[in-house]
């Protein structure tokens, strides 16, 4: 994993190009076509101009309505917006728990494992809609994002890369790159301080359990898939409707000849 995947636009959160990997039959995924990020509300005038220069045609926003209201995407961004709100039950439970008690790192890890398990089991229709939006993006780039660009978005990117034939070890590396891409001092800690108010912040390990990603988070989603569908291949086809015809179209659009 190389730092050049991180796109350094002022105000951007975890904005990355996740093309370039070897896919089906070692055909490379086009760069400048597949992007992932967190919220874009901090983009100023210069950031918006640089973002528009990426040529992104479709923005697939996985945030809840209240998240979009609190951190709105700037109107100056030129791209079609597809809203697919996701809110796993375990995420709701975690937010309630965080508001009422201090959770240690392991409790936070357990919540994140449960959240990622539910992304695979309870949001199949949502990820099917995401692939529809991806296939409808014919000319420019496609960006998928949520608030931090790591869980809802991380699983989405993993599924897209798998559908394009990328090796699972490479997919995991891309997933874990979030831990290098996040801006702890400039983004995560200020948000934590606003949330906690006068309460002391948790230890760094507990913060990173939520602000970062761990292998077991993605593995929780894979475990749920294995239990119900035996393989990611069957999940893509049977749960998300990505049959061989659509897989071929996806390869034609995003893989080098």
Secondary structure as UniProt FT lines:
FT   HELIX           3..5
FT   TURN            10..11
FT   STRAND          16..17
FT   HELIX           24..26
FT   STRAND          28..29
FT   TURN            31..32
FT   STRAND          34..37
FT   TURN            41..42
FT   HELIX           45..52
FT   TURN            53..54
FT   STRAND          56..61
FT   HELIX           65..70
FT   TURN            75..76
FT   STRAND          80..83
FT   HELIX           89..100
FT   HELIX           105..122
FT   HELIX           124..136
FT   STRAND          141..145
FT   HELIX           152..163
FT   TURN            164..165
FT   HELIX           168..176
FT   HELIX           178..181
FT   HELIX           184..188
FT   HELIX           189..196
FT   TURN            197..198
FT   HELIX           204..211
FT   HELIX           215..229
FT   HELIX           232..234
FT   HELIX           235..239
FT   HELIX           244..254
//
